[in-house]
Amino acid sequence: MAGKSKGANSYDLIVIGGGPGGYVAAIRAAQLGMNVACVEADKLGGVCLNIGCIPTKALLSSAHLIHQLEGAAAHGVHVDGVKVDFKPAQERSRRVADQLNKGVAHLFKKNGVTHVAGYCRLAGNGKVAVEVGKGKKEPLTAPHILVATGSRARDIPVLKIDGERIWSSDHALLQTKAPGRIAIVGAGAVGMEFADIFNAFDSEVVIIEMLDRVLPVEDKDCSAVVAKRYKSRGMEIHTSATLEKTEIGSSGVRLTVRTKDGKETRIEAEYVLSAVGRVPNTEDVGLETVGAKHTEKGNFLQIDERMRTNAQGVYAVGDVARPPLLAHKASHEGIVAVEHMAGQGHGTIDYGNIPNCTYCHPEVASVGLTEDEARQQGYDIDVGKFPWVGNGRALAGGEAEGFVKVIRDRRYSEVLGAHIVGPSATELIAEFVVGRHLETTSEEMERAIHPHPTLSEAIAEAALASLGRPIHI
C-alpha cells in the first residue's frame, strides 16, 4: 500500500536521513499507509550504500579474485603476467554503489515516499526546517519525526584526519591508486577490510591496534586465525600498541608507536588510514530545540524499546541511537519504530542476537556471546569447534582455513554464541541467527538435515562437537 496524501508540506512521518535506517523506515511506513517524507542532503542510501558497506565489499570481491588467481595453478589454470590495478576496481565499486543508489530512488517512487533534498533541523512542535537552497528554507510538519542521521569517522587528537595524508574510510574508498605503503590505525572490521584490499593490490600494510589482538570484539580464536593469515601475506601487525605522535611530511607520515613491550618504534608510510571507530551525527540537527536527551557515554540519543526519545513524537534509529553501529541493526530499528507508530508493533530489537560480519579473507562472522563472555557471565558451557579441513566442500574449493565454533549452555543446551572464520562465514552465520531467534538447542541445529556436500554441514558438525560427538573429526 502506498502512502496516503496530505496537504502540502504536511506528512504523517518525516524521516531525517536516507541511510539504511532512514530509507527502510520510510518505505515500511508508506507500506503501512503513512504519508512519508525522507529528507536527505546527500545521496540516498547513506554512508553504507555510497561510501561504506557496498563499495567496500565490491573492492573486497576484487581482492578475493586476486587471491584466487594466486592459487589458480593448483586447479590447472596457469595465469602468467598477472598485473593488478586499483583504479578499475575502484571505478567498479562506484558503479555498484551508484546502481543501488538509483534503486533506493526507485523504491521511494514505487512506495510513494517523497524525497526532500536538503539539510534538515528539528524546529519543535512537530516541525522541521529544511535548507533546500542557499538561504532558502522549507518548513515541513508531521506528528512523527524519525532521526536517522548516521555517523562519521572518529577523530583522535594524535591522528587528525585531513583527507590528504591521513584518511578516513571515506577517503580510502575514493582513491584511484593503491598506496605503496599504508599504516592502518585500528584493527576492527573497517581497518582489517582495508588491510585486505590494499595488500591484494600490492601495498605494504602495517596494522596498529591499541588492544591485545586484531578484531577485538570477536572471539579470540577467530582473531588468531586472521592475524596468522595476514602475517603470512606479509602484513606487519602491532597489537597492544599506542600511537603517541604523528608527523606529516611532504612525502609521507611518520608515526611514533609505543609497543606492548614498552619500546618506542617509528613507522613510516605514504598514507595513514584512521579506523578507530565512528561517532553519531547528533550535532546541528536541532535536537536541543526539542530537548532530546543524550547518553552519558558516546553522545547517542536516549531511546526506549520502541525507538522513542523523550521528546514528544521524536524517534531515533541507527548509529545515532545506540551501538552496535551496523546497517542491518539500523534497518530493523527503523521497521520497529514505524510499526509502533502505526499501532502495528509486533516486537522489539533483540540486541543480543545481532550478527557481526567482517568481509576480509578469511571472513569472520559471529552472533551471541564469545567463549570468554559466556564464562564471565557465569554460564556452565561446552564449546564445540569444527575445522574446515573436515568439510569436503571447503577442501574442494581450496578454502579450508578456519572453523565453526559453537558455545552451548549445558543446562538447557541453548546456543549462546556462534563464531565462524573461513569461507562464506558472513552468509552461514544467518543460520545461527535464525536458530537463536527461535531459541534453538545444539541438538536441534544438528537434527536439521544439511545438504551434502556443502559448507553448511560444518554448522551441524560444530553443534555436534559442542555435544561431544562430532562425526568427521
C-alpha positions in Angstrom: 0.0 0.0 0.0 1.5 3.4 -1.0 1.4 6.3 1.4 -1.7 8.4 1.5 -1.7 12.1 0.5 -2.0 15.0 2.8 -1.7 18.8 2.5 1.4 20.4 1.0 4.4 20.1 3.4 2.3 18.1 5.9 3.1 14.4 6.5 2.4 11.6 8.8 6.1 11.0 9.2 9.3 12.9 8.4 12.4 10.8 8.3 15.7 12.7 8.7 18.4 10.8 6.9 18.3 8.4 3.9 20.6 5.7 5.1 19.7 2.1 5.8 17.9 3.1 9.0 16.0 6.0 7.4 15.1 4.8 3.9 13.9 1.4 5.1 11.8 3.0 7.8 10.3 5.4 5.2 9.4 2.5 2.8 7.8 0.4 5.6 5.9 3.4 6.9 4.5 4.0 3.4 3.5 0.4 3.1 1.5 0.9 6.4 -0.4 3.7 4.7 1.5 6.7 6.1 2.4 9.7 4.1 6.2 10.0 4.4 8.9 12.5 3.5 12.5 11.5 3.8 14.9 14.4 4.0 18.4 13.6 2.7 21.0 16.2 1.7 23.4 13.7 0.1 22.7 10.5 -1.9 20.0 8.1 -0.8 21.4 5.0 0.8 23.6 6.9 3.2 27.2 6.1 4.1 26.6 2.4 3.9 25.5 2.2 0.4 27.5 5.1 -1.1 30.9 5.2 0.7 30.8 2.3 3.2 29.5 -1.2 3.2 28.6 -1.7 -0.5 31.6 -0.2 -2.3 34.0 -1.7 0.3 32.5 -5.2 -0.4 32.9 -4.6 -4.2 36.6 -3.9 -3.6 36.9 -6.9 -1.3 35.4 -9.0 -4.1 38.2 -7.7 -6.4 40.8 -8.5 -3.7 39.4 -12.0 -3.3 39.7 -12.6 -7.1 43.3 -11.7 -6.8 43.8 -14.2 -4.0 42.1 -16.9 -6.1 44.4 -16.2 -9.1 47.4 -16.8 -6.8 46.2 -20.3 -6.3 44.9 -21.0 -9.8 47.8 -23.3 -10.7 46.6 -25.9 -8.3 43.4 -26.0 -10.3 45.2 -26.5 -13.6 44.8 -22.8 -14.5 48.1 -21.1 -15.4 47.9 -17.4 -15.4 51.1 -15.6 -16.4 52.0 -12.0 -16.0 49.1 -11.0 -13.8 49.1 -7.3 -13.0 46.8 -5.5 -10.5 45.4 -2.0 -11.0 43.4 -0.4 -8.3 41.7 2.2 -10.5 39.4 -0.1 -12.4 38.4 -1.9 -9.2 37.6 1.4 -7.6 35.6 2.6 -10.6 33.7 -0.7 -10.5 32.9 -0.2 -6.8 31.5 3.3 -7.6 29.3 1.9 -10.3 27.9 -0.7 -7.9 27.1 2.0 -5.4 25.5 4.2 -8.0 23.3 1.4 -9.2 22.0 0.7 -5.7 21.5 4.4 -5.0 19.2 4.6 -8.0 17.5 1.6 -6.7 16.5 3.3 -3.5 15.1 6.3 -5.5 13.0 3.8 -7.5 11.7 2.2 -4.3 10.7 5.6 -3.0 8.8 6.3 -6.2 7.2 2.8 -6.1 6.0 3.2 -2.5 5.0 6.9 -2.7 7.8 8.2 -0.4 8.7 11.9 -1.0 12.4 12.6 -1.1 13.2 16.1 0.0 16.8 17.1 -0.9 18.2 19.3 1.7 19.6 19.6 5.2 17.1 19.2 8.0 16.8 20.6 11.5 14.1 20.0 14.1 12.1 23.1 14.9 9.9 21.8 17.7 6.1 21.0 17.9 6.2 18.5 15.0 8.0 20.9 12.7 11.3 20.8 10.8 13.1 23.3 8.6 14.9 22.0 5.5 17.6 24.0 3.8 16.8 23.4 0.1 19.0 26.1 -1.3 21.3 28.9 -0.4 19.4 30.9 2.3 16.1 29.1 1.4 14.3 27.0 4.0 11.2 24.8 3.5 9.1 24.1 6.6 7.6 20.6 7.0 5.3 19.2 9.7 4.4 15.8 10.9 3.2 14.2 14.2 6.1 11.7 14.0 9.8 12.6 13.2 12.4 9.9 12.9 16.1 10.9 13.3 18.4 8.7 11.3 21.4 10.9 10.7 24.0 8.2 10.9 27.6 8.6 12.0 31.0 9.8 10.8 34.6 8.7 11.2 36.1 9.4 14.7 39.0 11.8 15.0 41.5 11.4 17.8 43.8 14.2 18.9 47.0 12.4 17.9 45.7 11.5 14.4 43.7 14.2 12.8 42.0 13.2 9.6 42.9 15.7 6.8 41.9 13.7 3.7 45.4 14.1 2.3 47.9 12.1 4.2 45.5 11.0 7.0 42.5 9.2 5.6 39.1 8.1 6.9 37.5 5.1 5.3 35.6 7.6 3.0 38.9 9.0 1.6 40.3 5.5 1.2 37.3 4.4 -0.9 37.8 7.3 -3.3 41.4 6.7 -4.2 42.2 5.6 -7.7 45.7 4.3 -6.9 46.8 1.9 -4.1 49.5 3.4 -1.9 53.0 2.0 -1.9 52.9 1.7 1.9 50.0 2.4 4.2 49.6 2.3 8.0 46.2 1.4 9.4 45.4 2.5 12.9 42.6 0.3 14.3 42.2 -3.4 13.7 38.4 -3.6 13.8 36.3 -4.6 10.9 37.0 -1.4 8.8 40.7 -1.5 9.4 41.0 -5.2 8.6 38.9 -5.0 5.5 41.0 -2.2 4.0 44.2 -4.0 5.0 43.0 -6.9 2.9 42.1 -4.7 0.0 45.3 -2.7 -0.2 47.5 -5.8 0.5 45.9 -7.5 -2.5 46.7 -4.5 -4.7 50.4 -4.7 -3.7 50.5 -2.1 -0.9 52.8 -2.7 2.0 50.4 -2.7 5.0 51.2 -2.0 8.7 48.3 -2.5 11.2 48.4 -0.8 14.6 45.9 -1.8 17.3 45.7 -0.5 20.9 44.0 -3.6 22.2 45.7 -7.0 22.5 44.5 -8.6 19.3 43.0 -7.8 15.9 39.2 -7.9 15.6 39.0 -7.4 19.4 35.2 -7.7 19.5 35.3 -11.2 18.0 36.1 -14.5 19.7 39.8 -14.7 20.4 40.2 -17.9 18.4 38.8 -16.2 15.3 41.1 -13.2 15.8 44.1 -15.6 15.9 43.3 -17.2 12.6 43.0 -13.9 10.8 46.2 -12.5 12.4 48.1 -15.6 11.3 46.8 -15.4 7.8 47.6 -11.6 7.4 51.1 -12.1 8.7 51.6 -14.9 6.2 50.7 -12.5 3.5 53.4 -10.1 4.6 51.4 -7.7 6.7 53.0 -6.2 9.8 50.8 -6.2 12.9 51.4 -4.3 16.1 48.9 -5.1 18.9 48.8 -3.6 22.4 50.4 -0.6 20.7 49.7 3.0 21.5 50.1 5.8 18.9 51.9 8.6 20.6 52.8 11.0 17.8 52.1 11.8 14.2 54.4 13.7 11.9 53.3 14.7 8.5 55.9 15.4 5.8 55.8 16.3 2.1 56.1 12.7 1.0 54.6 10.7 3.9 53.8 10.2 7.5 55.9 9.1 10.5 54.1 7.5 13.4 55.7 7.1 16.9 54.2 4.0 18.5 54.7 2.5 22.0 54.7 -1.3 21.6 53.4 -3.8 24.1 57.0 -4.3 25.5 57.2 -0.6 26.3 59.6 0.2 23.5 59.2 3.2 21.2 59.2 2.4 17.5 58.7 4.6 14.4 56.6 3.6 11.5 56.8 5.4 8.2 54.1 5.2 5.5 52.9 7.2 2.5 49.4 7.4 4.0 47.6 6.5 7.2 44.1 5.2 7.5 42.4 6.1 10.7 40.0 3.3 11.5 39.4 3.9 15.2 35.6 3.9 15.1 32.7 6.3 14.4 30.7 8.9 16.3 27.0 9.7 15.9 25.8 12.7 13.9 23.7 14.3 16.7 25.0 17.8 16.4 23.4 20.6 14.4 20.2 18.6 13.9 18.0 20.8 16.2 17.8 18.2 18.9 18.4 20.8 21.6 15.3 22.6 20.4 13.1 19.7 21.4 15.1 18.8 24.5 16.1 15.3 23.3 18.3 13.6 25.9 21.7 12.1 25.1 23.5 9.2 26.7 26.4 10.0 29.1 28.7 7.8 27.0 29.0 8.2 23.3 26.6 11.1 22.7 23.9 8.8 21.4 20.2 9.7 21.7 18.4 8.0 24.6 15.6 5.7 23.3 13.2 3.2 24.6 12.4 -0.2 23.2 10.1 1.4 20.6 12.9 3.8 19.5 11.2 6.8 21.1 13.2 9.6 22.5 12.0 11.6 25.5 10.8 14.4 23.1 7.2 14.1 22.0 6.8 12.5 18.6 10.6 12.2 18.0 12.2 8.8 17.4 15.8 7.8 16.7 17.3 4.7 14.9 20.6 3.5 13.6 24.0 5.0 14.5 22.5 7.9 16.4 20.5 5.7 18.7 23.0 3.2 20.2 25.7 0.6 19.4 26.3 -1.5 17.5 26.8 0.8 14.5 25.6 -1.7 11.9 23.4 -1.2 8.9 21.2 -4.3 9.5 20.6 -3.2 13.0 19.6 0.3 11.8 17.1 -1.1 9.3 15.4 -3.3 11.8 15.2 -0.4 14.3 13.5 1.7 11.6 10.9 -1.0 11.0 10.2 -1.4 14.7 9.8 2.3 15.1 7.3 2.9 12.3 5.3 -0.2 13.0 4.8 1.0 16.6 3.9 4.5 15.2 1.2 2.8 13.1 -0.1 0.8 16.0 1.0 -2.5 14.5 4.2 -3.1 16.5 4.7 -6.8 17.0 8.1 -6.8 18.6 11.3 -5.0 19.6 15.0 -5.5 18.8 16.9 -8.4 20.3 20.2 -6.7 20.7 21.8 -9.9 21.9 21.1 -11.6 18.5 22.7 -9.1 16.1 25.3 -10.7 13.8 28.8 -9.2 13.3 30.4 -9.6 9.9 33.9 -8.8 8.7 34.4 -9.4 5.0 38.1 -9.8 4.9 39.8 -13.0 3.8 39.3 -15.3 5.7 35.8 -13.9 6.5 34.7 -13.7 10.1 31.1 -13.7 11.4 29.6 -14.2 14.8 26.4 -13.9 16.9 25.8 -14.0 20.6 28.4 -14.5 23.3 32.1 -15.2 22.8 33.6 -18.1 24.9 35.1 -15.6 27.3 31.9 -13.6 27.7 29.9 -16.8 28.4 32.3 -17.8 31.1 32.4 -14.3 32.6 28.6 -14.3 32.8 28.6 -17.4 34.8 27.4 -19.9 32.3 28.4 -23.6 32.5 29.3 -24.2 28.9 30.5 -26.7 26.4 32.4 -25.5 23.3 32.3 -27.3 20.0 34.7 -26.4 17.2 34.7 -28.0 13.7 37.6 -27.2 11.4 37.0 -26.6 7.7 39.6 -29.2 6.9 37.0 -31.7 7.9 34.5 -30.3 5.3 34.5 -31.8 1.8 33.1 -28.7 0.1 35.7 -26.4 1.8 38.5 -28.7 0.7 37.2 -29.0 -2.8 37.0 -25.2 -3.0 40.6 -24.7 -1.7 39.4 -22.7 1.3 39.9 -24.9 4.4 41.3 -22.4 6.8 39.4 -21.7 10.0 36.5 -23.3 11.7 32.9 -23.1 13.0 32.6 -22.7 16.8 29.5 -23.2 19.0 29.1 -22.2 22.6 26.4 -24.2 24.3 24.8 -23.8 27.7 25.0 -27.2 29.4 21.8 -26.7 31.4 19.4 -26.2 28.5 21.7 -26.8 25.6 20.9 -23.3 24.3 23.2 -22.0 21.7 24.7 -19.0 23.5 27.0 -18.0 20.7 28.4 -19.0 17.3 31.6 -17.9 15.6 32.8 -18.7 12.1 36.1 -17.9 10.4 36.6 -19.1 6.9 34.7 -19.4 3.6 31.3 -17.8 3.3 31.3 -17.1 7.1 29.1 -13.9 6.6 26.5 -15.9 4.8 26.5 -19.0 7.1 26.1 -17.0 10.3 22.4 -16.3 9.4 21.6 -20.0 10.2 22.7 -19.4 13.8 20.8 -16.0 13.9 17.6 -17.7 12.9 18.2 -20.6 15.2 18.9 -18.4 18.2 15.8 -16.3 17.4 13.8 -19.5 17.7 15.6 -20.4 20.9 17.3 -23.4 19.4 19.4 -26.0 21.1 22.6 -27.7 19.7 20.5 -30.9 19.3 18.0 -29.1 17.0 20.8 -27.5 14.9 22.2 -30.9 14.3 18.9 -32.7 13.7 18.0 -30.4 10.8 19.4 -32.2 7.8 22.1 -30.2 6.0 22.7 -30.9 2.3 25.9 -32.6 1.2 28.4 -31.6 0.1 28.0 -28.0 1.4 29.8 -25.6 3.8 26.6 -25.7 5.9 27.4 -29.2 7.1 30.0 -27.6 9.3 27.3 -25.9 11.3 25.7 -29.3 12.1 29.2 -30.7 12.9 30.0 -27.8 15.2 26.7 -28.3 17.0 27.6 -32.0 17.4 31.1 -31.0 18.6 29.5 -28.9 21.4 27.7 -32.1 22.4 31.0 -34.1 22.4 30.1 -36.3 19.4 31.3 -34.8 16.0 31.3 -37.3 13.1 34.0 -36.0 10.8 36.8 -35.2 13.2 
